Amino acid sequence: MLLTLVSLTRAQGLPTDGPLTVRPMLQDLGQKLLRGKTGSIVAIKPSTGEILCLMTNSPKGFDVNLAIAKPYAPGSTFKTAQALVMLSEGIVTPETSVECRQGIRDGNIRVGCHEHRSPLQLRDALAFSCNTWFLVNFASMINDDFMYENRDEAITTWREYMRSMGLGGPLGVDIDGEKGGLLANANYLNRRYKEGWDGKTIWWAGMGQGDVTLTPLQLCNLAVTIANRGYYFTPHIHQSAGKRYQVKHLTKVAPDAYQPVIDGMRLAVEKGTAYKLKTTYTICGKTGTVENGGRDHSAFIAFAPENNPQIAIAVYIEHGGFGADVAAPIASRIIRMYLKGN
């Protein structure tokens, strides 16, 4: 059932110029799940780009800008995109293994990590969200002077992959006010780090912090590209969206890079950071716990089922804590409502 003008009062702040693609049952559930929280739920039908749910909440009520115009550090949800880039470029393979002893130290800087067995290969590095695995390999890509002529070429290549996935800039959604985010390019880094930079200078981006910010809409679209194994349609909320919303956008990611990442996302739900989500169907997901000035933000991206996916979702809750504790259960309930009707 499509949301019509008659029922728009349930989703105030959304466009009022025609029938929309959002599902009333998901909007109602999303409103309940966000009560008392500040954050966003964005769900998209991967095969069409239709927005199935767009619900936000703030101290002032519904604010669509939280979903389409407010850039956040994506945290560990971004590790999926990092893995896709590094696999495509041949920097890593699914069998690439990294030792991790609850974190990594470089000089006076120490980045902690979850307690997990060591070493881990790619699939389990995603499942258990190993910071060390992604910091080490991202820095290796940027510093690789065999693959790339210099650091500028390395970061430019990295950014081109990310932009092809719809990250770091407006997607063109048919809602006024959309904004992009930040994906550091060579000019930005050369201005910011005037004394020079390398992979370790910016290695925070390897785990979705530092010089990278995305909107929840972009995070959902990342889940869409993974669900579709390499393409997306521009997200849209109007039933009568024009032909440009029917154009398939292909990513630069190598086709064979997707399955190892999907395996890791499935394992994250089966035995990894999101293991508490018990379902009768397969959810492929990735948690994110995002450091900031206060309590951590809680993030989760996912799609379901694994094969012939019907829904992709991103949930981002400001100061919600661990991604597995707040964002993931919200996403799971939206997915269940859409797939099972309860």
N, C-alpha and C positions, 0 to 999 in steps of 0.2 A: 504494500500500500504506500503510495507517495504522499508526502506531506503537502497539503494544500493551503491556500490563503486562510481558510476557515480556522485551521488549527495552528497558525503561526504564533499564537500567543504562548504556546508551550516552548517555543524556541526563539524568544525575543532576541533581536539583534541580527537575525539572519535575513537574507534578502526577502522582499515582499512583492516581487514583480513576476511571480509565476509559480507553477508547481515545482517542488524541490524533490531531490533524490533521497534526502535523509529519511530514515525510518522512524515514525513516531515512537514505537516501542523502545528503540535504542536511545532516542532523545530523552524519553521519560526515565529510563533506567540510568542513563548517564547523569542526569540532573540529580537523582537520588544519591548516586555513588560519589558525586563531587561535593555534596552538602558539607559545609564546614571546612572545605579545602580550597586552595587556590591552585588552579591548574587546568589542563585540557585533556579531552579525549577526541581523537580523530580516527575514524575508520573509513576505509575505502574498499570498494569492490575491485580487485586487481584486474579483472578481465575487461573492465570498461572505464575505470577512473571515476566512477560515481562515488560521491561522498555519502556514506551510509549513516554516519554519526558525526556531528560536530557540536560538541558541548563543552562549555567552559564555565568556570566559576571564579569569582574574585570577591574581595570584601564588598565590592559595589554590585555584585551580581554577575550576570552574563556579560562577557567581554570577548568578542570574537578575535580581537587583536592578540590575545594570549596564544591563540592557535596559529594565526597566520602572519603575525607581524612582530612577535617578541622573540628575539634570538636568545637561545640558551646554549650553554655547553652541553653537548649530547652525552658526555660520559661514555661508559662502556658499551652503550648501544652502537656507538660509532666503530667499535672493533670489527663489526661485520663488514663495513665498507672498507676498512683498512685491510682486512684479510683478502677481500676481492681484488683490491689493487695489487697487493704484493704477490698473490698467486698469478695474476695476469701478467705481471712483469717478470715472473720467474725469480723473484727475490726469495720466495719460500716455496716449499711444496707442502702437501698435506702431512708429510712425515717430518717436517722440520721440527726439531726438538730443542727446547731451551730449559736450562736449570733455573729453578726459582726456589729460594729459601725464604719465603714470606716477604719477598720484596727484592729491591735492587738498590745499590748505593753507587753514587758517582761523586767522589770528593765529599763535600759536606751535604750533598743532597741525597736523601733516601726516600724512595717511593715504596710504600708497603703493598702487600698483596694478601689475598685470602689464603688461609691454610689449605693446602691441597698437596697431593703427591707430586713428586718431581723426579725426572723432567716430564714435561707435557708436550705432545704434538698438537697440531693446529686444532683439530676437532675438540679435544679436551681443553685446550687453551680458551676456546670460545665458551665451552660448557661451564667451566669454572672461572671464567673471566680473569685470566692471568695477566696482570699488568706488566709483569716482567717480559713475557713473551712478545707483547705488542710494542713495548718501548724499545727493546733490543732490535727487533726486526725493522721497525719503522726507521730508527736511526741508521741501520745498515743500508736501507734503501737510499736515504738522503745522502749518505756518505760514500756511496758506491761510485768510485771514479773509473770503473771499467764499463759499467752500463751507461753512465752519463758523463758528459764532458765536464760539468761542474755542478755545484749545488743548485744554481738557478734552473738548470735543465731538469734536475731531479724533482724539485718542488713543482715546476711547471707541469711535468708529466703527471705527478700525483694529483695536482689540482684538476687537470683535464679529465681524469677518471671520475673524480668526485662530482664535477659539474655535470658530466654525462649521466650521473645517477640522480640529477635534479637537486643537488645539495649546494648550499651556500648562496643561492640567489632566488628571486621570485620564480615560482613555477608557472604563474599565469592563471591561477584559480579565478573563477568568475565571481569573486567577492571583492569589493573595494577595500583598499588599504593594505594589501599584501606587501610584505617586505622580505628582504633576503636574510643574510647572516654574514659570517666571516669564514672564508677559506683563504688562509694566508698565501699570497703569491710572492714572487721574487722581489718585486718592487716594495711591497709592504715590509718584508723581512729585512731588506737592505736599508730601509729607512729606520726601522725600529732598532736593529742591532748594528749600529754604525761601525762597531769595531770587529764585525764579522760574526758569522753564525754557521752552524753545521747541524747534523742530525741530533746531537745531544742538546743543543741550544733549544730546539723546538720539540724535543721528544715527548712533551706532554700531549701533543696532538695525537700521538700514537694511541693514547687511551681516551681520546675525546675531550681533552681539557686544553687550556692554553689558547693557541691561535686558531680556534675553530668554534663557531657557534652556528646553530641551526634552529629553525622553527619546528614546533611539533608537526605541522603539516609536512615539512620536508622529511622528518623522521618517519612518518607514516608512509610517505612515498618511497623511502629507502626500503621499507618492508615490502612494498608493492613490487619493486624491481627485483627483489630476491625471490618473492613468491612466483613471479612471472619468468624467472630465470633469464632476465636481461632486457626487459622493456617496461615502459609505463605509458599510460595515457594521461594527459594533463588533467589533474583533479578538477572536478566540476560539481556544482551543487544544483544547477538548474536542469530540469528534465529536458528542456528544449535547447540545451547548449549547442553551439554551432559546430561546423565541420572541423574546425581546428582542434576541438576536443576529442575527435575521433582519429587523430594522427598518432601512430605508434612511434614512440621515442625509444631508440635503441641505445643502450649503454655501451661504453668502450670495453667493458669487462669481458674477458675470455669466457666462452660458454662453459668450458669444463671447470671454471673456478667456482661455479655456484654450488655444486653438490657437496663439496667438503664443508662449505659454510652452512648450508642447510642442515647437514648432518650435525654440525656443532650446535646449531640452534635447537634442533630436536633433542640432543643430549642435554642441553641446558635445562629443559623442562623435565626430561626423564630422570636425570640424576645430578644435575648441576645446580647452579644458583637459583633456579626457579622450580626445583623438584617438588615443592609443595602444591603445585598446580596439578591436581589429579583429574584426568578427563578420560572419556571413552573414545576420543578421537585425538589425532596427533596435532599438537600445537608446536610450532617452531618459533622460539622466542629468544630474546636477549635482554637481560637486565642492565640497568645503568644506575649507579649511585654516584651522584654528581657533587663534587666538593664545591663549596662557595663560601661566602662570607658568614653564613649562619649554619643552621642544620642542613645536612645534605638534601639535595633534590632527589626525588624518586622517579625513575624512568623505565619504560619497558616498550619494546617493539615486538611484534609477532605477526604471524599469519597462520591460517588454518583452513582446511586440513593441509597436510604436507603436499599431497598430490591433488591437482585440480582445486587450488585454494579459492575459497569463496569470500574471504575477508582478510584484510590487513589492517593493523591497528597500531597506534602510538598513544601512550598515556604518559603525561608529564605532570608531576605534582610538586609544586614548590615546597621545599623544606619538609618533604614527606619521609625522608630517611632512606633506608635501603630500597632499591628497586624491587626486590623480591617481596618486600613486606606490604607495599601500598600500591604501586603502579601495576604490578603483575596481576594481583587478584582482581583489580578493577577491569583490566583488559580481558581476563579470563571470563568474567561474568558477561561482558558485552559480547564476546565471541560465542559463548554458550547461548545467550538470548537469540543471536542471529541464526546460529546453526540449528538449535534445538527448540527455540521458541519458549524457553523457560529460564 
